Amino acid sequence: MGTERVQKVCVIGASGKLGQYLVRHALDRGYEVVGVCRERSVPKLAALADRITLVPGPTNDPEVIRRAVAGCDAVLTVLVPWGVQQYASGTAQAVLDHARPGARLVFSCGWHISRDGRDTYTRTFRAGLRIAALLGRLLRYVEIDDQVEACRRVFASGTRWTVVRGSTLEEGESQGLPVWSRHVGDPVLASDRTRRVDFALFMVEALADDSLIQEAPAIVGCRTPSALAHA
C-alpha cells in the first residue's frame, strides 16, 4: 500500500495537546480519523466528537489498540512514558502487533532517543535528562527509559515506521513545516525549539512522504535562528 492511498488514520493519545493537533491536521487533510484516549480524557475531545470516532481506553491495552486500528491505513502514536508500568513500550508493541500489514506508522518521542548512537548532546541536555529520569522514577510519574525501549522495538520492526524526535516544545501559531536532521548535534537544530502545532504537522505530513520511511528525524522550528541560518 502506498502512502498516497492513506484515507483512514488512527491517532493514539488523541486527547493530549499534541494529539489534538494531530487530529485537527488529519481532519484538515480529509482523512477519516479514529482517536484513542483514556476514558477520563474523553471530554477533552468534545469539540471534535462529531467529526471523529473515539475508542476510549488505555493506549497500552492491546485489545483497545486492536479495535482502534482496524481498517486504518496509518497510525499516529504519541509515545507517552506515563507511570512505571511500561506504558510507552506497551503502546508501541500493541501498535506493531495490530496495525494492518503495510500500514504507515508514525511515532513521537524526544531528542533523547538515538537510533544509531551518533547523536551528540550538550552537558546541560544530558544532565537535565538524568535528573528528569531520576525524579520520574522516584515520583512514579514518568519512565523515560521505557520510551527508549518503545523506540528500540519500533526500530527493530519491519514496518513502515517513522519516529519523529522533537526538540523543546512551545505553544504558538504555526510557523510551517519544521526542518530536520538525522542526528542531534547538527548545527541546524541548535535553537532547540519547535511549536507543538508544527510537531504535529510534521508527523501528519510524514504520512505522505515515503523518504521518511524507517527514518528518525530530529526536528526544529523552521523559523528558529539555527534553521534560518542554515536554510
Stockholm file with secondary structure:
# STOCKHOLM 1.0

chainA/1-231         MGTERVQKVCVIGASGKLGQYLVRHALDRGYEVVGVCRERSVPKLAALADRITLVPGPTNDPEVIRRAVAGCDAVLTVLVPWGVQQYASGTAQAVLDHARPGARLVFSCGWHISRDGRDTYTRTFRAGLRIAALLGRLLRYVEIDDQVEACRRVFASGTRWTVVRGSTLEEGESQGLPVWSRHVGDPVLASDRTRRVDFALFMVEALADDSLIQEAPAIVGCRTPSALAHA
#=GR chainA/1-231 SS CCGGGCCEEEEETTTSHHHHHHHHHHHHTTCEEEEEECGGGGGGGGGGTTTSEEEESCTTCHHHHHHHHTTCSEEEEECCCBTTTTHHHHHHHHHHHHSCTTCEEEEEEETTCCSSSCCCCCHHHHHHHHHHHHHHHHHTSBCHHHHHHHHHHHHHSCSEEEEEEECSEECSSCCCSCEEESSTTCGGGTTCCEEHHHHHHHHHHHTTCGGGTTBCCEEECTTSHHHHHTC
#=GC SS_cons         CCGGGCCEEEEETTTSHHHHHHHHHHHHTTCEEEEEECGGGGGGGGGGTTTSEEEESCTTCHHHHHHHHTTCSEEEEECCCBTTTTHHHHHHHHHHHHSCTTCEEEEEEETTCCSSSCCCCCHHHHHHHHHHHHHHHHHTSBCHHHHHHHHHHHHHSCSEEEEEEECSEECSSCCCSCEEESSTTCGGGTTCCEEHHHHHHHHHHHTTCGGGTTBCCEEECTTSHHHHHTC
//
